[in-house]
Amino acid sequence: MLQGIELINCAKANAKQGVAVAAEQSGYNKNIGLFIENLHKACQQIGVDINELYDLITDQQIAQENRKVREISPDTISKL
């Protein structure tokens, strides 16, 4: 089971799929209550207040998903 910032990052990455998926991906399986409790604790430790999982989705994420532009970059710095 993930804890701390790792839990927050995983929950944020899976927030759009819902709490059940986020809990599963974070190692909590079907224990959604414990997942939510630990997520709230982790967020409090870094000074972030959330009411629900979807609060972790930022405006930047939404804007990036709505863009029609593809980001293209080289495989390595030496191929700039």
Distance bins in CASP14 RR format, pairs under 12 A and 6 or more apart:
PFRMAT RR
TARGET T0000
AUTHOR 0000-0000-0000
RMODE 2
METHOD distances of the structure
MODEL  1
1 7 1 0 0 1 0 0 0 0 0 0 0
1 10 0 0 0 0 0 1 0 0 0 0 0
1 11 0 0 0 0 0 1 0 0 0 0 0
1 23 0 0 0 0 1 0 0 0 0 0 0
1 24 0 0 0 0 0 1 0 0 0 0 0
1 25 0 0 0 0 0 1 0 0 0 0 0
1 26 1 0 0 1 0 0 0 0 0 0 0
1 27 1 0 1 0 0 0 0 0 0 0 0
1 28 1 0 1 0 0 0 0 0 0 0 0
1 29 0 0 0 0 1 0 0 0 0 0 0
1 31 0 0 0 0 1 0 0 0 0 0 0
1 33 0 0 0 0 0 1 0 0 0 0 0
1 34 1 0 0 1 0 0 0 0 0 0 0
1 35 0 0 0 0 1 0 0 0 0 0 0
1 37 0 0 0 0 0 1 0 0 0 0 0
1 38 1 0 0 1 0 0 0 0 0 0 0
1 39 0 0 0 0 0 1 0 0 0 0 0
1 42 0 0 0 0 0 1 0 0 0 0 0
2 8 0 0 0 0 1 0 0 0 0 0 0
2 9 0 0 0 0 1 0 0 0 0 0 0
2 10 1 0 1 0 0 0 0 0 0 0 0
2 11 0 0 0 0 1 0 0 0 0 0 0
2 12 0 0 0 0 0 1 0 0 0 0 0
2 13 0 0 0 0 0 1 0 0 0 0 0
2 14 0 0 0 0 0 1 0 0 0 0 0
2 22 0 0 0 0 0 1 0 0 0 0 0
2 23 0 0 0 0 0 1 0 0 0 0 0
2 24 0 0 0 0 0 1 0 0 0 0 0
2 25 0 0 0 0 1 0 0 0 0 0 0
2 26 1 0 1 0 0 0 0 0 0 0 0
2 27 1 0 0 1 0 0 0 0 0 0 0
2 28 0 0 0 0 1 0 0 0 0 0 0
2 34 0 0 0 0 0 1 0 0 0 0 0
2 35 0 0 0 0 1 0 0 0 0 0 0
2 38 0 0 0 0 1 0 0 0 0 0 0
2 39 0 0 0 0 1 0 0 0 0 0 0
2 42 0 0 0 0 1 0 0 0 0 0 0
3 9 0 0 0 0 0 1 0 0 0 0 0
3 10 0 0 0 0 0 1 0 0 0 0 0
3 11 0 0 0 0 0 1 0 0 0 0 0
3 26 0 0 0 0 1 0 0 0 0 0 0
3 27 0 0 0 0 0 1 0 0 0 0 0
3 28 0 0 0 0 0 1 0 0 0 0 0
3 34 0 0 0 0 0 1 0 0 0 0 0
3 35 0 0 0 0 0 1 0 0 0 0 0
3 37 0 0 0 0 0 1 0 0 0 0 0
3 38 1 0 0 1 0 0 0 0 0 0 0
3 39 0 0 0 0 1 0 0 0 0 0 0
3 41 0 0 0 0 1 0 0 0 0 0 0
3 42 1 0 0 1 0 0 0 0 0 0 0
3 43 0 0 0 0 0 1 0 0 0 0 0
3 45 0 0 0 0 1 0 0 0 0 0 0
4 10 0 0 0 0 1 0 0 0 0 0 0
4 11 0 0 0 0 0 1 0 0 0 0 0
4 26 0 0 0 0 0 1 0 0 0 0 0
4 38 1 0 0 1 0 0 0 0 0 0 0
4 39 0 0 0 0 1 0 0 0 0 0 0
4 40 0 0 0 0 0 1 0 0 0 0 0
4 41 1 0 0 1 0 0 0 0 0 0 0
4 42 1 1 0 0 0 0 0 0 0 0 0
4 43 0 0 0 0 1 0 0 0 0 0 0
4 44 0 0 0 0 0 1 0 0 0 0 0
4 45 1 0 0 1 0 0 0 0 0 0 0
4 46 0 0 0 0 1 0 0 0 0 0 0
4 47 0 0 0 0 0 1 0 0 0 0 0
4 48 0 0 0 0 0 1 0 0 0 0 0
5 11 0 0 0 0 0 1 0 0 0 0 0
5 12 0 0 0 0 0 1 0 0 0 0 0
5 39 0 0 0 0 0 1 0 0 0 0 0
5 41 0 0 0 0 0 1 0 0 0 0 0
5 42 1 0 0 1 0 0 0 0 0 0 0
5 43 0 0 0 0 1 0 0 0 0 0 0
5 45 0 0 0 0 1 0 0 0 0 0 0
5 46 1 0 0 1 0 0 0 0 0 0 0
5 47 0 0 0 0 0 1 0 0 0 0 0
5 48 0 0 0 0 0 1 0 0 0 0 0
6 12 0 0 0 0 0 1 0 0 0 0 0
6 13 0 0 0 0 0 1 0 0 0 0 0
6 25 0 0 0 0 0 1 0 0 0 0 0
6 26 0 0 0 0 1 0 0 0 0 0 0
6 27 0 0 0 0 0 1 0 0 0 0 0
6 38 0 0 0 0 0 1 0 0 0 0 0
6 39 0 0 0 0 0 1 0 0 0 0 0
6 42 0 0 0 0 1 0 0 0 0 0 0
6 46 0 0 0 0 0 1 0 0 0 0 0
7 13 0 0 0 0 0 1 0 0 0 0 0
7 14 0 0 0 0 0 1 0 0 0 0 0
7 22 0 0 0 0 1 0 0 0 0 0 0
7 23 0 0 0 0 0 1 0 0 0 0 0
7 25 0 0 0 0 0 1 0 0 0 0 0
7 26 1 0 1 0 0 0 0 0 0 0 0
7 27 0 0 0 0 1 0 0 0 0 0 0
7 28 0 0 0 0 1 0 0 0 0 0 0
7 34 0 0 0 0 0 1 0 0 0 0 0
7 35 0 0 0 0 1 0 0 0 0 0 0
7 36 0 0 0 0 0 1 0 0 0 0 0
7 37 0 0 0 0 0 1 0 0 0 0 0
7 38 1 0 0 1 0 0 0 0 0 0 0
7 39 1 0 1 0 0 0 0 0 0 0 0
7 40 0 0 0 0 0 1 0 0 0 0 0
7 41 0 0 0 0 1 0 0 0 0 0 0
7 42 1 0 1 0 0 0 0 0 0 0 0
7 43 0 0 0 0 1 0 0 0 0 0 0
7 45 0 0 0 0 0 1 0 0 0 0 0
7 46 0 0 0 0 0 1 0 0 0 0 0
7 50 0 0 0 0 0 1 0 0 0 0 0
7 53 0 0 0 0 0 1 0 0 0 0 0
7 56 0 0 0 0 0 1 0 0 0 0 0
8 14 0 0 0 0 0 1 0 0 0 0 0
8 15 0 0 0 0 0 1 0 0 0 0 0
8 22 0 0 0 0 0 1 0 0 0 0 0
8 26 0 0 0 0 1 0 0 0 0 0 0
8 35 0 0 0 0 0 1 0 0 0 0 0
8 38 0 0 0 0 1 0 0 0 0 0 0
8 39 1 0 0 1 0 0 0 0 0 0 0
8 40 0 0 0 0 0 1 0 0 0 0 0
8 41 0 0 0 0 0 1 0 0 0 0 0
8 42 1 0 1 0 0 0 0 0 0 0 0
8 43 1 0 0 1 0 0 0 0 0 0 0
8 44 0 0 0 0 0 1 0 0 0 0 0
8 45 0 0 0 0 1 0 0 0 0 0 0
8 46 1 0 0 1 0 0 0 0 0 0 0
8 47 0 0 0 0 0 1 0 0 0 0 0
8 48 1 0 0 1 0 0 0 0 0 0 0
8 50 0 0 0 0 1 0 0 0 0 0 0
8 53 0 0 0 0 0 1 0 0 0 0 0
8 55 0 0 0 0 0 1 0 0 0 0 0
8 56 1 0 0 1 0 0 0 0 0 0 0
9 15 0 0 0 0 0 1 0 0 0 0 0
9 22 0 0 0 0 0 1 0 0 0 0 0
9 25 0 0 0 0 0 1 0 0 0 0 0
9 26 0 0 0 0 1 0 0 0 0 0 0
9 39 0 0 0 0 0 1 0 0 0 0 0
9 42 0 0 0 0 1 0 0 0 0 0 0
9 43 0 0 0 0 0 1 0 0 0 0 0
9 46 0 0 0 0 0 1 0 0 0 0 0
9 56 0 0 0 0 1 0 0 0 0 0 0
10 17 0 0 0 0 0 1 0 0 0 0 0
10 21 0 0 0 0 0 1 0 0 0 0 0
10 22 1 0 0 1 0 0 0 0 0 0 0
10 23 0 0 0 0 1 0 0 0 0 0 0
10 24 0 0 0 0 0 1 0 0 0 0 0
10 25 1 0 1 0 0 0 0 0 0 0 0
10 26 1 0 1 0 0 0 0 0 0 0 0
10 27 0 0 0 0 1 0 0 0 0 0 0
10 28 0 0 0 0 0 1 0 0 0 0 0
10 35 0 0 0 0 0 1 0 0 0 0 0
10 38 0 0 0 0 0 1 0 0 0 0 0
10 39 0 0 0 0 1 0 0 0 0 0 0
10 42 0 0 0 0 0 1 0 0 0 0 0
10 53 0 0 0 0 0 1 0 0 0 0 0
10 56 0 0 0 0 0 1 0 0 0 0 0
11 17 0 0 0 0 0 1 0 0 0 0 0
11 18 0 0 0 0 1 0 0 0 0 0 0
11 19 0 0 0 0 1 0 0 0 0 0 0
11 20 0 0 0 0 0 1 0 0 0 0 0
11 21 0 0 0 0 1 0 0 0 0 0 0
11 22 1 0 1 0 0 0 0 0 0 0 0
11 23 0 0 0 0 1 0 0 0 0 0 0
11 24 0 0 0 0 0 1 0 0 0 0 0
11 25 0 0 0 0 1 0 0 0 0 0 0
11 26 1 0 0 1 0 0 0 0 0 0 0
11 27 0 0 0 0 0 1 0 0 0 0 0
11 28 0 0 0 0 1 0 0 0 0 0 0
11 32 0 0 0 0 0 1 0 0 0 0 0
11 35 1 0 0 1 0 0 0 0 0 0 0
11 36 0 0 0 0 1 0 0 0 0 0 0
11 38 0 0 0 0 1 0 0 0 0 0 0
11 39 1 0 1 0 0 0 0 0 0 0 0
11 40 0 0 0 0 0 1 0 0 0 0 0
11 42 0 0 0 0 1 0 0 0 0 0 0
11 43 0 0 0 0 1 0 0 0 0 0 0
11 48 0 0 0 0 0 1 0 0 0 0 0
11 50 0 0 0 0 1 0 0 0 0 0 0
11 52 0 0 0 0 0 1 0 0 0 0 0
11 53 1 0 0 1 0 0 0 0 0 0 0
11 54 0 0 0 0 0 1 0 0 0 0 0
11 55 0 0 0 0 0 1 0 0 0 0 0
11 56 1 0 1 0 0 0 0 0 0 0 0
11 57 0 0 0 0 0 1 0 0 0 0 0
12 18 0 0 0 0 0 1 0 0 0 0 0
12 22 0 0 0 0 1 0 0 0 0 0 0
12 25 0 0 0 0 0 1 0 0 0 0 0
12 26 0 0 0 0 0 1 0 0 0 0 0
12 39 0 0 0 0 1 0 0 0 0 0 0
12 42 0 0 0 0 0 1 0 0 0 0 0
12 43 0 0 0 0 0 1 0 0 0 0 0
12 48 0 0 0 0 0 1 0 0 0 0 0
12 50 0 0 0 0 0 1 0 0 0 0 0
12 53 0 0 0 0 1 0 0 0 0 0 0
12 54 0 0 0 0 0 1 0 0 0 0 0
12 55 0 0 0 0 1 0 0 0 0 0 0
12 56 1 0 1 0 0 0 0 0 0 0 0
12 57 1 0 0 1 0 0 0 0 0 0 0
12 58 0 0 0 0 1 0 0 0 0 0 0
12 60 0 0 0 0 0 1 0 0 0 0 0
12 61 0 0 0 0 1 0 0 0 0 0 0
13 21 0 0 0 0 0 1 0 0 0 0 0
13 22 0 0 0 0 1 0 0 0 0 0 0
13 25 1 0 0 1 0 0 0 0 0 0 0
13 26 0 0 0 0 1 0 0 0 0 0 0
13 53 0 0 0 0 0 1 0 0 0 0 0
13 56 0 0 0 0 1 0 0 0 0 0 0
13 57 0 0 0 0 0 1 0 0 0 0 0
13 58 0 0 0 0 0 1 0 0 0 0 0
13 61 0 0 0 0 1 0 0 0 0 0 0
14 20 0 0 0 0 1 0 0 0 0 0 0
14 21 1 0 1 0 0 0 0 0 0 0 0
14 22 1 0 1 0 0 0 0 0 0 0 0
14 23 0 0 0 0 1 0 0 0 0 0 0
14 24 0 0 0 0 1 0 0 0 0 0 0
14 25 1 0 1 0 0 0 0 0 0 0 0
14 26 1 0 0 1 0 0 0 0 0 0 0
14 27 0 0 0 0 0 1 0 0 0 0 0
14 28 0 0 0 0 0 1 0 0 0 0 0
14 35 0 0 0 0 0 1 0 0 0 0 0
14 39 0 0 0 0 0 1 0 0 0 0 0
14 53 0 0 0 0 1 0 0 0 0 0 0
14 54 0 0 0 0 0 1 0 0 0 0 0
14 56 0 0 0 0 1 0 0 0 0 0 0
14 57 0 0 0 0 0 1 0 0 0 0 0
15 21 0 0 0 0 1 0 0 0 0 0 0
15 22 1 0 0 1 0 0 0 0 0 0 0
15 23 0 0 0 0 0 1 0 0 0 0 0
15 25 0 0 0 0 0 1 0 0 0 0 0
15 26 0 0 0 0 0 1 0 0 0 0 0
15 39 0 0 0 0 0 1 0 0 0 0 0
15 50 0 0 0 0 0 1 0 0 0 0 0
15 52 0 0 0 0 1 0 0 0 0 0 0
15 53 1 0 1 0 0 0 0 0 0 0 0
15 54 1 0 1 0 0 0 0 0 0 0 0
15 55 0 0 0 0 1 0 0 0 0 0 0
15 56 1 0 1 0 0 0 0 0 0 0 0
15 57 1 0 1 0 0 0 0 0 0 0 0
15 58 0 0 0 0 1 0 0 0 0 0 0
15 61 0 0 0 0 1 0 0 0 0 0 0
15 62 0 0 0 0 0 1 0 0 0 0 0
16 22 0 0 0 0 1 0 0 0 0 0 0
16 25 0 0 0 0 0 1 0 0 0 0 0
16 53 0 0 0 0 1 0 0 0 0 0 0
16 54 0 0 0 0 1 0 0 0 0 0 0
16 56 0 0 0 0 1 0 0 0 0 0 0
16 57 1 0 0 1 0 0 0 0 0 0 0
16 58 0 0 0 0 0 1 0 0 0 0 0
16 61 0 0 0 0 1 0 0 0 0 0 0
16 62 0 0 0 0 1 0 0 0 0 0 0
16 65 0 0 0 0 1 0 0 0 0 0 0
17 23 0 0 0 0 0 1 0 0 0 0 0
17 24 0 0 0 0 1 0 0 0 0 0 0
17 25 0 0 0 0 1 0 0 0 0 0 0
17 26 0 0 0 0 0 1 0 0 0 0 0
17 53 0 0 0 0 1 0 0 0 0 0 0
17 54 0 0 0 0 0 1 0 0 0 0 0
17 57 0 0 0 0 0 1 0 0 0 0 0
18 24 0 0 0 0 1 0 0 0 0 0 0
18 25 0 0 0 0 0 1 0 0 0 0 0
18 26 0 0 0 0 0 1 0 0 0 0 0
18 32 0 0 0 0 0 1 0 0 0 0 0
18 35 0 0 0 0 0 1 0 0 0 0 0
18 36 0 0 0 0 0 1 0 0 0 0 0
18 52 0 0 0 0 1 0 0 0 0 0 0
18 53 1 0 0 1 0 0 0 0 0 0 0
18 54 0 0 0 0 1 0 0 0 0 0 0
18 56 0 0 0 0 0 1 0 0 0 0 0
18 57 0 0 0 0 0 1 0 0 0 0 0
19 25 0 0 0 0 0 1 0 0 0 0 0
19 26 0 0 0 0 0 1 0 0 0 0 0
19 28 0 0 0 0 1 0 0 0 0 0 0
19 30 0 0 0 0 0 1 0 0 0 0 0
19 31 0 0 0 0 0 1 0 0 0 0 0
19 32 1 0 1 0 0 0 0 0 0 0 0
19 33 0 0 0 0 1 0 0 0 0 0 0
19 34 0 0 0 0 0 1 0 0 0 0 0
19 35 1 0 0 1 0 0 0 0 0 0 0
19 36 1 0 0 1 0 0 0 0 0 0 0
19 39 0 0 0 0 1 0 0 0 0 0 0
19 50 0 0 0 0 0 1 0 0 0 0 0
19 52 0 0 0 0 1 0 0 0 0 0 0
19 53 1 0 1 0 0 0 0 0 0 0 0
19 54 0 0 0 0 1 0 0 0 0 0 0
19 55 0 0 0 0 0 1 0 0 0 0 0
19 56 0 0 0 0 0 1 0 0 0 0 0
20 26 0 0 0 0 0 1 0 0 0 0 0
20 27 0 0 0 0 0 1 0 0 0 0 0
20 28 0 0 0 0 1 0 0 0 0 0 0
20 29 0 0 0 0 1 0 0 0 0 0 0
20 30 1 0 0 1 0 0 0 0 0 0 0
20 31 0 0 0 0 0 1 0 0 0 0 0
20 32 1 0 0 1 0 0 0 0 0 0 0
20 33 0 0 0 0 0 1 0 0 0 0 0
20 35 0 0 0 0 1 0 0 0 0 0 0
20 36 0 0 0 0 0 1 0 0 0 0 0
20 53 0 0 0 0 0 1 0 0 0 0 0
21 27 0 0 0 0 0 1 0 0 0 0 0
21 28 0 0 0 0 0 1 0 0 0 0 0
21 29 0 0 0 0 0 1 0 0 0 0 0
21 30 0 0 0 0 0 1 0 0 0 0 0
21 32 0 0 0 0 0 1 0 0 0 0 0
21 35 0 0 0 0 0 1 0 0 0 0 0
21 53 0 0 0 0 1 0 0 0 0 0 0
22 28 0 0 0 0 1 0 0 0 0 0 0
22 29 0 0 0 0 0 1 0 0 0 0 0
22 32 0 0 0 0 1 0 0 0 0 0 0
22 33 0 0 0 0 0 1 0 0 0 0 0
22 35 1 0 0 1 0 0 0 0 0 0 0
22 36 0 0 0 0 1 0 0 0 0 0 0
22 38 0 0 0 0 0 1 0 0 0 0 0
22 39 0 0 0 0 1 0 0 0 0 0 0
22 52 0 0 0 0 0 1 0 0 0 0 0
22 53 1 0 1 0 0 0 0 0 0 0 0
22 54 0 0 0 0 0 1 0 0 0 0 0
22 56 0 0 0 0 1 0 0 0 0 0 0
22 57 0 0 0 0 0 1 0 0 0 0 0
23 29 1 0 0 1 0 0 0 0 0 0 0
23 30 1 0 0 1 0 0 0 0 0 0 0
23 31 1 0 0 1 0 0 0 0 0 0 0
23 32 1 0 1 0 0 0 0 0 0 0 0
23 33 1 0 0 1 0 0 0 0 0 0 0
23 34 0 0 0 0 1 0 0 0 0 0 0
23 35 1 1 0 0 0 0 0 0 0 0 0
23 36 1 0 0 1 0 0 0 0 0 0 0
23 37 0 0 0 0 0 1 0 0 0 0 0
23 38 0 0 0 0 1 0 0 0 0 0 0
23 39 0 0 0 0 1 0 0 0 0 0 0
23 53 0 0 0 0 1 0 0 0 0 0 0
24 30 1 0 0 1 0 0 0 0 0 0 0
24 31 0 0 0 0 1 0 0 0 0 0 0
24 32 0 0 0 0 1 0 0 0 0 0 0
24 35 0 0 0 0 1 0 0 0 0 0 0
25 35 0 0 0 0 1 0 0 0 0 0 0
25 53 0 0 0 0 0 1 0 0 0 0 0
26 32 0 0 0 0 0 1 0 0 0 0 0
26 33 0 0 0 0 0 1 0 0 0 0 0
26 34 0 0 0 0 0 1 0 0 0 0 0
26 35 1 0 0 1 0 0 0 0 0 0 0
26 36 0 0 0 0 0 1 0 0 0 0 0
26 38 0 0 0 0 1 0 0 0 0 0 0
26 39 0 0 0 0 1 0 0 0 0 0 0
26 42 0 0 0 0 0 1 0 0 0 0 0
26 53 0 0 0 0 0 1 0 0 0 0 0
27 34 0 0 0 0 1 0 0 0 0 0 0
27 35 0 0 0 0 1 0 0 0 0 0 0
27 38 0 0 0 0 0 1 0 0 0 0 0
27 39 0 0 0 0 0 1 0 0 0 0 0
28 34 1 0 1 0 0 0 0 0 0 0 0
28 35 1 1 0 0 0 0 0 0 0 0 0
28 36 0 0 0 0 1 0 0 0 0 0 0
28 37 0 0 0 0 1 0 0 0 0 0 0
28 38 1 0 0 1 0 0 0 0 0 0 0
28 39 0 0 0 0 1 0 0 0 0 0 0
29 35 0 0 0 0 1 0 0 0 0 0 0
31 37 0 0 0 0 1 0 0 0 0 0 0
31 38 0 0 0 0 1 0 0 0 0 0 0
31 39 0 0 0 0 0 1 0 0 0 0 0
32 38 0 0 0 0 0 1 0 0 0 0 0
32 39 0 0 0 0 0 1 0 0 0 0 0
32 53 0 0 0 0 1 0 0 0 0 0 0
33 39 0 0 0 0 1 0 0 0 0 0 0
33 40 0 0 0 0 0 1 0 0 0 0 0
33 41 0 0 0 0 0 1 0 0 0 0 0
33 53 0 0 0 0 0 1 0 0 0 0 0
34 40 0 0 0 0 0 1 0 0 0 0 0
34 41 0 0 0 0 0 1 0 0 0 0 0
35 41 0 0 0 0 0 1 0 0 0 0 0
35 42 0 0 0 0 0 1 0 0 0 0 0
35 53 0 0 0 0 1 0 0 0 0 0 0
36 42 0 0 0 0 0 1 0 0 0 0 0
36 43 0 0 0 0 0 1 0 0 0 0 0
36 50 0 0 0 0 1 0 0 0 0 0 0
36 51 0 0 0 0 0 1 0 0 0 0 0
36 52 0 0 0 0 1 0 0 0 0 0 0
36 53 1 0 0 1 0 0 0 0 0 0 0
36 55 0 0 0 0 0 1 0 0 0 0 0
36 56 0 0 0 0 0 1 0 0 0 0 0
37 43 0 0 0 0 0 1 0 0 0 0 0
37 44 0 0 0 0 0 1 0 0 0 0 0
38 44 0 0 0 0 0 1 0 0 0 0 0
38 45 0 0 0 0 0 1 0 0 0 0 0
39 45 0 0 0 0 0 1 0 0 0 0 0
39 46 0 0 0 0 0 1 0 0 0 0 0
39 48 0 0 0 0 0 1 0 0 0 0 0
39 49 0 0 0 0 0 1 0 0 0 0 0
39 50 1 0 0 1 0 0 0 0 0 0 0
39 51 0 0 0 0 0 1 0 0 0 0 0
39 52 0 0 0 0 1 0 0 0 0 0 0
39 53 1 0 0 1 0 0 0 0 0 0 0
39 55 0 0 0 0 0 1 0 0 0 0 0
39 56 0 0 0 0 1 0 0 0 0 0 0
40 46 0 0 0 0 0 1 0 0 0 0 0
40 47 0 0 0 0 0 1 0 0 0 0 0
40 48 0 0 0 0 1 0 0 0 0 0 0
40 49 0 0 0 0 1 0 0 0 0 0 0
40 50 1 0 0 1 0 0 0 0 0 0 0
40 51 0 0 0 0 1 0 0 0 0 0 0
40 52 0 0 0 0 0 1 0 0 0 0 0
40 53 0 0 0 0 0 1 0 0 0 0 0
40 55 0 0 0 0 0 1 0 0 0 0 0
40 56 0 0 0 0 0 1 0 0 0 0 0
41 47 0 0 0 0 0 1 0 0 0 0 0
41 48 0 0 0 0 0 1 0 0 0 0 0
41 50 0 0 0 0 0 1 0 0 0 0 0
42 48 0 0 0 0 1 0 0 0 0 0 0
42 50 0 0 0 0 1 0 0 0 0 0 0
42 56 0 0 0 0 0 1 0 0 0 0 0
43 49 1 0 0 1 0 0 0 0 0 0 0
43 50 1 0 1 0 0 0 0 0 0 0 0
43 51 0 0 0 0 0 1 0 0 0 0 0
43 52 0 0 0 0 0 1 0 0 0 0 0
43 53 0 0 0 0 0 1 0 0 0 0 0
43 55 0 0 0 0 1 0 0 0 0 0 0
43 56 0 0 0 0 1 0 0 0 0 0 0
44 50 0 0 0 0 1 0 0 0 0 0 0
46 56 0 0 0 0 0 1 0 0 0 0 0
48 55 0 0 0 0 1 0 0 0 0 0 0
48 56 0 0 0 0 1 0 0 0 0 0 0
48 58 0 0 0 0 0 1 0 0 0 0 0
49 55 0 0 0 0 1 0 0 0 0 0 0
49 56 0 0 0 0 0 1 0 0 0 0 0
50 56 1 0 0 1 0 0 0 0 0 0 0
50 57 0 0 0 0 0 1 0 0 0 0 0
50 58 0 0 0 0 0 1 0 0 0 0 0
54 61 0 0 0 0 0 1 0 0 0 0 0
54 62 0 0 0 0 0 1 0 0 0 0 0
56 62 0 0 0 0 0 1 0 0 0 0 0
57 63 0 0 0 0 0 1 0 0 0 0 0
57 64 0 0 0 0 0 1 0 0 0 0 0
57 65 0 0 0 0 1 0 0 0 0 0 0
58 64 0 0 0 0 1 0 0 0 0 0 0
58 65 0 0 0 0 0 1 0 0 0 0 0
59 65 0 0 0 0 0 1 0 0 0 0 0
59 66 0 0 0 0 0 1 0 0 0 0 0
60 66 0 0 0 0 0 1 0 0 0 0 0
60 67 0 0 0 0 0 1 0 0 0 0 0
61 67 0 0 0 0 0 1 0 0 0 0 0
63 69 0 0 0 0 0 1 0 0 0 0 0
64 70 0 0 0 0 0 1 0 0 0 0 0
64 71 0 0 0 0 1 0 0 0 0 0 0
72 79 0 0 0 0 0 1 0 0 0 0 0
73 79 0 0 0 0 1 0 0 0 0 0 0
73 80 0 0 0 0 1 0 0 0 0 0 0
74 80 1 0 1 0 0 0 0 0 0 0 0
END
